[in-house]
Amino acid sequence: MIARKPLGIEVSNTSRMIVPPVQPDADDLKDWAAGTAVAVGAMIEVAGRRYWCTVAGTTGSAAPTHTDGDAADGTATWRWIRPVRSRVWIVNDSSVVIYLAFVSPAVANAGIRLNAAGGAFNSPENWACPRGGVWAIGASAGSNNLTIQEG
């Protein structure tokens, strides 16, 4: 198994997708276009590669081409969606509890609880990420940091 470099992501007390689905529904994928406003969670396809927006903004003049991690595109940031994911590790680096949910938005005090300062979720081997992705919500307002590593 090849482990990819860990990626950090912030969640707040509003549910947010933190791991995109490996095979997004075709309806969720848009074509990339220059100078277009994109929101966090938007997904695009470029030359057979799929990307997920982690920082909202306006796209630049050239489509993303990277095949690992994050890359800026104008003021937006795209994360490459791996075509195969056999495992995912999620670690809570913040000082508050964070909750995870699969397929639909996370709800505080429900689902998988990641305790503060090191609470972790390790998926089973050969785990296929749900079609709706993995969502997270912080138990309180403020910056709540997670580290995510895929294998």
N, C-alpha and C positions, 0 to 999 in steps of 0.2 A: 504494500500500500504506500502511495506517495502522499506525504502530509504537506499541505500548502502552508505558507506563512500565516500566522495568526492575523486576523483583522479585528480592529476595534469598532464598536458601534455604540451610540448613545441612545437610550430610551428615556422616556419621561413618564408622567402619570397618564399619558394618552397612548393607547395601544399602537404598536408599530411593527411591521414585518421586519424581522432581523435576518432571516435566512430565506431566500427566494426558492420557489419550487424548481426542481431540476428540469422538469418538462412543463413549462407554463402552458395554459390553454391558449390556443391560437388567437382567441378573441382578446386576450390580455396583451399580446405583442403588437407593437406599432412599428412602422418603418421610421428610421432615423431621418431627421430633416434639420438642416442648418438654421440657426436663429430661432429655434422653437423653445418656448417655455415648457419645462418639464417639472413634475412634482415628484417628491420622494415616493418610491414604490412603483413608478412607471417602468415598464419593461419594453425593450426594443430588440429587433433582430437586424443584424448587419452581416451580410455575406455568410449566413448560417451560424454566426456567433450570437449569443443572447446576452443582454446586459440588463441590469437592474439599477435604477437611480437611487443613490444613497444620500445625495445632497441636491436639493432643488436648485434650479437656475435656468439659464438660457444656453442652448447648445452653441458650439462654436462653428467653425467653417469646415472641419474635417471630422468624419465619423470615427468612433472608437475602433481600435484594432487590437487592443491588448487581450491576452489570454491568461491573465492571472491578476488577482487583486483589483484595486481601484485605479481609475485614471480620470483626470479632469478633462472636461469637454466644454469649453467656454467657461461659464460659472457653475455648470452642473458637474456632478461626479457620477460615473458609471462603475458598477462592480460587475465583473464577468461572472456569468452563471455557468458553473461547470456542467458539462453534459452528463457526467456520472458522478455520483456522490455515494461512497460506501459507508461513511461515518461522519459525524459532526460532534464537536466538543464545544460547549458554551459555558463560560465561567463568569460569574458575577464579581466584578472588580469594585463595585460601589459599596456605600455604607448602608444601603437600604435593601430590603427584600425585593426581588423581581419575580414575576410570575410568567410562565410560558404557556402557550396554547398552540395547537396545530390546526391548520386549515382556516380558522376564523380568528378575529381579534381576541387578544388576551383580556382577562378580567381580573382585577385585583382580588386577592383572597380565594382564587380558584385555579385549578390546573396544576401544573408543575411548579413548585416553589423552589427558587434559588435563594438560599440564605445569603445575607450580606457577607462581603469580604471573603469570597472563595467558594460560595455555593456553586455547584456545577451540575450540568446535564451531559452525560455521555451516551450517545445513541448506541443501539445494538449494532453489531457488525452487519454489513450489507444492508443497512437501513436506507430505504428510499424516502426521501423527504416528501411529505404530503403535497398534493397538487396545490393547495392553498398556501404553502410555506409555513414557516414558524414565526409566531408573533410574540411580543413581549410587552409588559407593562410594569412600570415601577410602582412600588407601594406608596411613594410620596413624590411630591414635585421636586424638580431640580435635575441635575445631571446624574444619570445612572449609567455607568459604563459596563459593557460586556465585552469579553474577548471571545471571538469565534474562530475555530480552526476546523477545516474540512480535511477529510482523508479520502 
